[in-house]
Protein backbone atom coordinates (compact mmCIF):
# COMPACT_ATOMS: atom_id res chain seq x y z
CA UNK A 1 0.00 0.00 0.00
CA UNK A 2 1.24 3.47 -0.93
CA UNK A 3 0.82 5.98 1.92
CA UNK A 4 0.83 9.73 1.34
CA UNK A 5 1.11 12.36 4.07
CA UNK A 6 -1.21 14.83 2.32
CA UNK A 7 -3.96 14.45 -0.26
CA UNK A 8 -4.84 17.59 -2.24
CA UNK A 9 -7.85 17.38 -4.59
CA UNK A 10 -8.10 20.42 -6.86
CA UNK A 11 -9.32 21.44 -10.30
CA UNK A 12 -9.42 25.27 -10.50
CA UNK A 13 -6.67 26.53 -12.80
CA UNK A 14 -6.10 29.58 -10.58
CA UNK A 15 -5.18 27.30 -7.67
CA UNK A 16 -2.02 26.26 -9.51
CA UNK A 17 0.30 28.72 -7.75
CA UNK A 18 -1.13 27.76 -4.36
CA UNK A 19 -0.59 24.09 -5.22
CA UNK A 20 3.03 24.87 -6.11
CA UNK A 21 3.47 26.47 -2.68
CA UNK A 22 2.01 23.33 -1.08
CA UNK A 23 4.40 21.18 -3.12
CA UNK A 24 7.38 23.27 -2.00
CA UNK A 25 6.31 23.16 1.64
CA UNK A 26 5.84 19.38 1.56
CA UNK A 27 9.24 18.90 -0.10
CA UNK A 28 10.93 21.13 2.49
CA UNK A 29 9.43 19.05 5.31
CA UNK A 30 10.05 15.66 3.72
CA UNK A 31 6.34 14.95 3.30
CA UNK A 32 4.67 13.12 0.42
CA UNK A 33 1.84 14.74 -1.56
CA UNK A 34 -0.94 13.10 -3.57
CA UNK A 35 -2.59 15.51 -5.98
CA UNK A 36 -5.97 14.46 -7.36
CA UNK A 37 -7.22 16.40 -10.38
CA UNK A 38 -9.79 15.66 -13.10
CA UNK A 39 -6.98 13.99 -15.07
CA UNK A 40 -6.32 11.24 -12.50
CA UNK A 41 -9.49 11.25 -10.40
CA UNK A 42 -10.85 7.88 -11.55
CA UNK A 43 -7.54 6.10 -11.02
CA UNK A 44 -7.01 7.78 -7.65
CA UNK A 45 -10.48 6.86 -6.35
CA UNK A 46 -10.09 3.30 -7.61
CA UNK A 47 -6.77 2.92 -5.79
CA UNK A 48 -8.17 4.42 -2.59
CA UNK A 49 -11.22 2.18 -2.47
CA UNK A 50 -9.27 -0.95 -3.48
CA UNK A 51 -6.76 -0.46 -0.66
CA UNK A 52 -3.78 0.32 -2.90
CA UNK A 53 -3.45 3.91 -1.64
CA UNK A 54 -4.08 5.74 1.63
CA UNK A 55 -3.35 9.23 2.91
CA UNK A 56 -3.07 10.75 6.38
CA UNK A 57 -4.50 14.26 5.86
CA UNK A 58 -6.97 15.73 3.38
CA UNK A 59 -6.76 19.35 2.18
CA UNK A 60 -9.76 19.69 -0.11
CA UNK A 61 -9.75 22.43 -2.77
CA UNK A 62 -12.54 20.83 -4.81
CA UNK A 63 -15.37 21.12 -2.30
CA UNK A 64 -17.97 22.33 -4.79
CA UNK A 65 -17.33 19.57 -7.36
CA UNK A 66 -19.33 16.37 -6.83
CA UNK A 67 -16.82 14.29 -8.80
CA UNK A 68 -14.52 14.53 -5.77
CA UNK A 69 -17.19 13.57 -3.23
CA UNK A 70 -15.97 9.92 -2.96
CA UNK A 71 -12.61 11.26 -1.73
CA UNK A 72 -14.25 13.34 0.98
CA UNK A 73 -16.44 10.40 1.97
CA UNK A 74 -13.41 8.09 2.06
CA UNK A 75 -11.58 10.44 4.41
CA UNK A 76 -14.56 10.81 6.72
CA UNK A 77 -15.48 7.12 6.84
CA UNK A 78 -11.89 6.13 7.54
CA UNK A 79 -11.51 8.79 10.26
CA UNK A 80 -8.60 10.45 8.47
CA UNK A 81 -7.43 13.93 9.45
CA UNK A 82 -9.27 16.60 7.44
CA UNK A 83 -8.31 20.27 7.25
CA UNK A 84 -11.60 22.22 7.34
CA UNK A 85 -13.94 19.18 7.33
CA UNK A 86 -16.84 19.69 4.91
CA UNK A 87 -19.57 19.48 7.55
CA UNK A 88 -17.80 22.09 9.69
CA UNK A 89 -17.29 24.36 6.69
CA UNK A 90 -20.98 24.18 5.79
CA UNK A 91 -21.90 25.19 9.34
CA UNK A 92 -19.37 28.02 9.54
CA UNK A 93 -20.21 29.51 6.14
CA UNK A 94 -23.78 30.26 7.24
CA UNK A 95 -23.59 33.98 8.07
CA UNK A 96 -26.83 33.91 10.07
CA UNK A 97 -25.53 31.11 12.28
CA UNK A 98 -22.12 32.76 12.68
CA UNK A 99 -23.73 36.08 13.54
CA UNK A 100 -25.49 34.55 16.52
CA UNK A 101 -22.43 32.53 17.54
CA UNK A 102 -20.11 35.56 17.43
CA UNK A 103 -22.51 37.71 19.40
CA UNK A 104 -22.75 35.00 22.03
CA UNK A 105 -18.93 34.94 22.16
CA UNK A 106 -18.90 38.68 22.84
CA UNK A 107 -17.55 39.81 19.47
CA UNK A 108 -18.61 43.05 17.78
CA UNK A 109 -20.77 42.77 14.64
CA UNK A 110 -22.86 45.27 12.65
CA UNK A 111 -26.42 45.83 13.85
CA UNK A 112 -28.29 43.02 12.07
CA UNK A 113 -31.81 41.76 11.49
CA UNK A 114 -32.17 38.12 10.42
CA UNK A 115 -34.86 36.93 8.02
CA UNK A 116 -36.13 33.39 7.50
CA UNK A 117 -35.96 31.94 3.96
CA UNK A 118 -38.68 33.16 1.60
CA UNK A 119 -40.01 29.62 1.13
CA UNK A 120 -40.50 29.30 4.90
CA UNK A 121 -41.90 32.78 5.50
CA UNK A 122 -42.96 34.43 2.23
CA UNK A 123 -44.72 37.37 3.88
CA UNK A 124 -42.83 39.46 6.41
CA UNK A 125 -44.57 41.37 9.18
CA UNK A 126 -44.17 45.11 9.54
CA UNK A 127 -40.73 45.77 11.01
CA UNK A 128 -38.93 48.75 12.48
CA UNK A 129 -35.89 49.14 10.22
CA UNK A 130 -34.81 52.42 11.81
CA UNK A 131 -31.83 50.93 13.75
CA UNK A 132 -30.32 49.86 10.42
CA UNK A 133 -30.03 53.46 9.27
CA UNK A 134 -31.40 55.11 6.14
CA UNK A 135 -29.49 52.72 3.86
CA UNK A 136 -28.29 49.24 4.76
CA UNK A 137 -26.82 46.06 3.28
CA UNK A 138 -28.80 42.90 2.53
CA UNK A 139 -27.02 39.61 1.99
CA UNK A 140 -27.92 35.90 1.76
CA UNK A 141 -26.64 33.74 4.62
CA UNK A 142 -24.55 31.51 2.37
CA UNK A 143 -22.26 32.58 -0.42
CA UNK A 144 -19.21 34.70 -1.08
CA UNK A 145 -17.67 37.09 -3.54
CA UNK A 146 -20.54 39.51 -3.13
CA UNK A 147 -23.04 37.16 -4.79
CA UNK A 148 -26.59 38.15 -3.87
CA UNK A 149 -25.46 41.15 -1.82
CA UNK A 150 -27.64 44.26 -2.26
CA UNK A 151 -26.26 47.62 -1.19
CA UNK A 152 -28.19 50.71 -0.12
CA UNK A 153 -31.44 48.96 0.72
CA UNK A 154 -33.96 51.17 2.50
CA UNK A 155 -37.35 49.44 2.63
CA UNK A 156 -39.15 46.23 3.53
CA UNK A 157 -40.36 45.95 -0.06
CA UNK A 158 -36.75 45.86 -1.31
CA UNK A 159 -35.98 43.13 1.23
CA UNK A 160 -38.98 41.11 0.03
CA UNK A 161 -37.89 41.35 -3.60
CA UNK A 162 -34.25 40.55 -2.87
CA UNK A 163 -35.20 37.39 -0.93
CA UNK A 164 -36.64 35.96 -4.16
CA UNK A 165 -33.14 35.61 -5.63
CA UNK A 166 -32.25 32.81 -3.20
CA UNK A 167 -35.65 31.78 -1.80
CA UNK A 168 -34.27 28.87 0.22
CA UNK A 169 -31.74 30.98 2.10
CA UNK A 170 -31.87 33.05 5.25
CA UNK A 171 -30.99 36.73 4.78
CA UNK A 172 -29.21 39.32 6.89
CA UNK A 173 -29.91 43.04 6.84
CA UNK A 174 -26.89 44.85 8.25
CA UNK A 175 -26.21 48.46 9.12
CA UNK A 176 -23.43 50.13 7.14
CA UNK A 177 -20.14 50.39 8.99
CA UNK A 178 -18.07 53.54 8.69
CA UNK A 179 -14.39 52.86 9.18
CA UNK A 180 -11.90 55.21 10.78
CA UNK A 181 -9.37 56.90 8.49
CA UNK A 182 -5.74 56.14 9.33
CA UNK A 183 -3.19 58.31 7.49
CA UNK A 184 -5.53 58.62 4.54
CA UNK A 185 -6.49 54.94 4.51
CA UNK A 186 -9.82 53.43 5.39
CA UNK A 187 -9.31 51.11 8.40
CA UNK A 188 -10.83 48.11 6.68
CA UNK A 189 -9.01 44.79 6.83
CA UNK A 190 -9.13 41.20 5.70
CA UNK A 191 -7.27 38.89 8.03
CA UNK A 192 -6.16 35.42 7.00
CA UNK A 193 -5.98 32.67 9.61
CA UNK A 194 -4.25 29.30 9.36
CA UNK A 195 -3.31 26.92 12.14
CA UNK A 196 -3.14 29.56 14.87
CA UNK A 197 -1.34 32.26 12.88
CA UNK A 198 -2.81 35.45 11.43
CA UNK A 199 -1.92 37.63 8.44
CA UNK A 200 -3.74 41.01 8.58
CA UNK A 201 -4.05 42.94 5.32
CA UNK A 202 -5.46 46.32 4.42
CA UNK A 203 -8.44 45.68 2.17
CA UNK A 204 -10.66 47.93 0.08
CA UNK A 205 -14.26 46.65 -0.08
CA UNK A 206 -14.87 48.61 -3.29
CA UNK A 207 -11.93 47.12 -5.20
CA UNK A 208 -11.02 44.00 -3.15
CA UNK A 209 -7.38 45.04 -3.39
CA UNK A 210 -5.04 43.89 -0.61
CA UNK A 211 -1.98 45.45 0.96
CA UNK A 212 -0.03 43.70 3.70
CA UNK A 213 -0.32 45.39 7.09
CA UNK A 214 3.28 46.11 8.03
CA UNK A 215 4.49 45.47 11.61
CA UNK A 216 5.28 49.13 12.16
CA UNK A 217 1.78 50.10 10.97
CA UNK A 218 0.25 47.55 13.31
CA UNK A 219 2.10 49.16 16.21
CA UNK A 220 1.62 52.77 15.10
CA UNK A 221 -2.15 52.44 14.77
CA UNK A 222 -2.61 49.96 17.64
CA UNK A 223 -4.08 47.28 15.38
CA UNK A 224 -3.02 44.17 17.32
CA UNK A 225 -6.70 43.52 18.23
CA UNK A 226 -7.14 42.39 14.60
CA UNK A 227 -5.25 39.23 15.53
CA UNK A 228 -7.12 38.81 18.80
CA UNK A 229 -10.53 39.13 17.13
CA UNK A 230 -9.54 36.71 14.37
CA UNK A 231 -8.34 34.10 16.85
CA UNK A 232 -11.58 34.42 18.81
CA UNK A 233 -13.49 33.87 15.58
CA UNK A 234 -11.35 30.78 15.00
CA UNK A 235 -12.35 29.46 18.42
CA UNK A 236 -15.99 29.91 17.46
CA UNK A 237 -15.95 28.49 13.92
CA UNK A 238 -13.30 25.82 14.69
CA UNK A 239 -11.86 25.95 11.17
CA UNK A 240 -8.18 25.40 10.45
CA UNK A 241 -8.00 28.20 7.90
CA UNK A 242 -10.25 31.00 6.74
CA UNK A 243 -10.34 34.75 6.25
CA UNK A 244 -12.46 37.36 7.98
CA UNK A 245 -13.29 40.99 7.26
CA UNK A 246 -12.83 43.46 10.13
CA UNK A 247 -13.32 47.23 10.26
CA UNK A 248 -12.06 49.64 12.89
CA UNK A 249 -14.93 52.07 13.44
CA UNK A 250 -14.72 55.76 14.20
CA UNK A 251 -15.62 55.04 17.83
CA UNK A 252 -12.74 52.56 18.19
CA UNK A 253 -14.54 49.22 17.85
CA UNK A 254 -13.13 46.30 15.85
CA UNK A 255 -16.23 45.02 14.07
CA UNK A 256 -16.37 41.70 12.21
CA UNK A 257 -18.22 42.51 9.00
CA UNK A 258 -17.87 39.38 6.85
CA UNK A 259 -17.49 36.67 9.44
CA UNK A 260 -15.95 33.52 7.98
CA UNK A 261 -14.76 32.85 4.43
CA UNK A 262 -13.32 29.36 4.17
CA UNK A 263 -13.43 29.13 0.37
CA UNK A 264 -10.41 31.37 0.11
CA UNK A 265 -9.58 32.74 -3.32
CA UNK A 266 -5.93 31.71 -3.68
CA UNK A 267 -5.09 33.81 -6.73
CA UNK A 268 -1.84 35.67 -6.23
CA UNK A 269 -1.46 39.44 -6.36
CA UNK A 270 1.37 39.04 -8.86
CA UNK A 271 -1.14 37.47 -11.26
CA UNK A 272 -4.36 39.34 -10.39
CA UNK A 273 -4.90 42.87 -9.06
CA UNK A 274 -7.32 41.62 -6.40
CA UNK A 275 -5.28 38.53 -5.54
CA UNK A 276 -3.76 37.67 -2.18
CA UNK A 277 -0.24 39.03 -1.59
CA UNK A 278 2.14 36.31 -2.76
CA UNK A 279 4.16 36.07 0.44
CA UNK A 280 1.01 35.78 2.55
CA UNK A 281 -0.28 32.88 0.47
CA UNK A 282 3.12 31.18 0.55
CA UNK A 283 3.22 31.40 4.36
CA UNK A 284 -0.37 30.12 4.62
CA UNK A 285 0.55 27.12 2.46
CA UNK A 286 3.47 26.36 4.75
CA UNK A 287 1.27 26.61 7.83
CA UNK A 288 -1.31 24.26 6.29
CA UNK A 289 1.38 21.70 5.58
CA UNK A 290 2.48 22.02 9.20
CA UNK A 291 -1.02 20.75 10.13
CA UNK A 292 -0.44 17.47 8.29
CA UNK A 293 -0.61 14.40 10.52
CA UNK A 294 2.55 12.35 10.09
CA UNK A 295 1.73 9.36 12.30
N, C-alpha and C positions, 0 to 999 in steps of 0.2 A: 504493500500500500504506500502511495506517495502522500506525504504529509506536508502541507504548506502552513506557514505561520499566519499569513493574511490572504484572504480572498477579497478581490475587488471587482465586483460586477459594474460595468459602465458601458454606455453607448453614445453619449452626447459628445460630438466632436470638440466642443469647447472645453471639455474636461481634460483634454489631452495634456495640457501643461501641468495641471494638478496631478494627473497620473504619473507624469515624469518626476515630479517632486516626491511622490510616494515611492516610486521605484528607487530614487536616489537615497531616500531615508532608510528604506529596507536594506539596501546594499551596504550602507554605512554601519548598520547595526547587525549585519550578518543574518538577516531574516529573509525567508523565502516568500515570494509573492505569486499568487495565482490570479491572473487577470481573466475575467470572463466577459466577452463581448459578443455581439451578434454573430461574429465569424466562427466562434468556437463554442457557442452556448449549448448546442445539442450534444457535442462530444463531452463537454464538461459535466453536464447534468447526468449523462449516461454513466460516466466514471464515478461520480459522487454516489449515485443510487445503486451502483453495482459493487461498491466497496473498494474500488481501485484508488480512489482519491479521498482525502479528508483535509479539512483546514481547521485552524484553531480559532481564528477571529474573522468576522465578516464586517467589511466596510462597504455598505451598499450605496452605489451612486446611480442605481437604475430603479429606484423605488416606485416610479410611476409607469413602469413597463411590465405588463403581465407575463411576458415571456420569461422574465427572471424570477417569477414567483416561486417555482420549485426550489430555487436556491435559498430563498428566504425561509421557506417551509422546512427545508432540510436542516438549516442552522437552528431553527427554533425547536424542531422535534428531537434533535440530537443534543440539545442543551449546550450549543456552542456559544462562545462569547460573541456578542453583537454590539457594535458601536451604533448608538442611536437605534435601538430595536424599533421595528415598524409600528408596533402597537403603542409604544410610548411616544413616538413621533406624531402619530395620528391624534393622540390625546393632547399633546403640547401645542400642536398647530392650530387648535381651536381657540380663537382669540377671545370668545365669550367665556370659555372655561378658564383660560389663563387670566383674564381680567379679574374674575372672582378669586382665583387662587392667589394672585399677587396682592390684591387688597387685603386678603386675610393674613398674608405674610407681612403686612405693614409697608408695602412699597407704594410709591406715588404713581398714579396713573391719571390720565385726563378724566374730567367729569364725563361719565358715560351712562347712556340708557341702553339696555339690552332689549332686543325684540325677538320673539319666537319666529320660527320659519313661517312663511306665508301659507304653506299648505296646512300648517297646524292652527294658525290663527290669521285667517285672511282679512278680517276686519279689526282694525285697532281702535281702542277706545280713545276718547279725547284725552290728550296728555299735555302737561305743562312743559313746554320745551324751553322755557325762559333760561334755566340754568346752563343750557348749552351755548347761549349767546345768540346773536343775530344770525350768524352763519356758522355751520358746523360740518363735520365730516361724517359720512355714512360709509360703512364698509361691511362686507360679508365676513362671517366668523372664520371661514377657511379660505386660504388662497394667499398668493403673494404677488410681488411685482406690480402692485397697484391695480390688479384685476378686480373689477367690480366696485372700486372705490369711487365715491361721488363727493366732490368738494363743494363747499359753499351751499349746502342744503339749508333751507330755512323754514320748511313747513311739513306738516304731517302728510299732506298729499304727495309731496316729493318722496318721502320715506316709503309710502305705500307703493308708488310706481317703481322705485328702485328695487324693492324686495321681490318684484316679479322676475328680475334678471336671474336670480338664483333662489327659486321658490322653496327649495328644501333646506336652505341654510338660515341659521340665526344671523341677525345683523346687530351692529353696534353703531350708535350715534355718539360721536365724541366731540367735545368742545375743542376748538382750535387752541393750540399751544403757541405762545409767543416766546421765543428764545431770547436770552440776553445777548447783547453784542459784545464780543471780546476782541479788542484791537481791530475792529472793522469786520470781524467774522461772526456769523450767526453761531451760537453755541449749541449746535445740533450735531449729534454723534451717532455713528454706528460702531458698536463694540463687538468684536469677534471673541468667542470663548471656545477653548478646546482643552479638555483634560485638566482643568484647574487654572489655566493661564488665560490672560485677557490681552487683546490688542485693540485699544481705542483708536478710532479714526474720526477726524472731522468728516462731516457728510452733509451734502446739500440735498434736501428733499426734492427740490425743483429739477435738479440735473442728475442726481444720484452719483455725483463725483466724489471720490474719496481723497483724503490727504492724511497721512499718518500723523497722529498726535505725538509731537516730540516730547521727550522727558522734561526738557526745560519749560515747555508750554504747560505741561501737566502740573508742574510745581508753581509756575508763575500765576496761573489762573485757579489754582486749588481744585484740580479736576480729578484727584484720586478717588472721590466717591463713584466715578464711573465704573471703576473696577469692583468696588464694594457692591454696588447695585447689581452689576452683571453676575457676580458670584452668588448673590442672594436669589436672583432669577434662576440660576443653574440649580440651586438647592430645591427650588420649587418644581421646575420642569424635569429635572433629573436626566437631562440629555448630556451626552459626552461632548457635543459640539453644536454650536448654533451662533446666530448673531442677534443682537437686539438694538433697537433704536432708542436713544435717550436724549432728551433736551434739558438744558439748564435754563430754567425760567428766570424772568426778570426779578422775581421775589426769592431767588436762590434755591429753588427746589429742583432736584434731579428727577425728572418725570419719564417713566418708561412709556413710549408712544406706540411703537410696534414691538410687541412683547417677545415673541420667539419665532425666529426664522431658521428652521433646520434644513431647508432645501437650499443651502447656500450656493449662490452663483459664483463659480470658481474661475470665471474669466479673469485674466490678468490685466492690470492697468497698462502694461506695455503693449497689449494687443487690442484693448478696448478702452475708450475714454472713461466709461463708468465701471471698469473692472476693479478688482481688489488689488491694492498695492502688491507687487510681486513678492517682496520680502515677507510681508505678512502671510501670504498664502503659503510660501515655502516653510515658514516657521510652524504654521498650523499643520501642514502635512507631516512635519517631523514629530509634532506633539501627538498626532493621531497614531502614528506608527509606534510611539512610545506606549500607547494603550494596548498594543497587541499582546495577547496572552502567549507565553512561550513554553508553558508546561501544563 
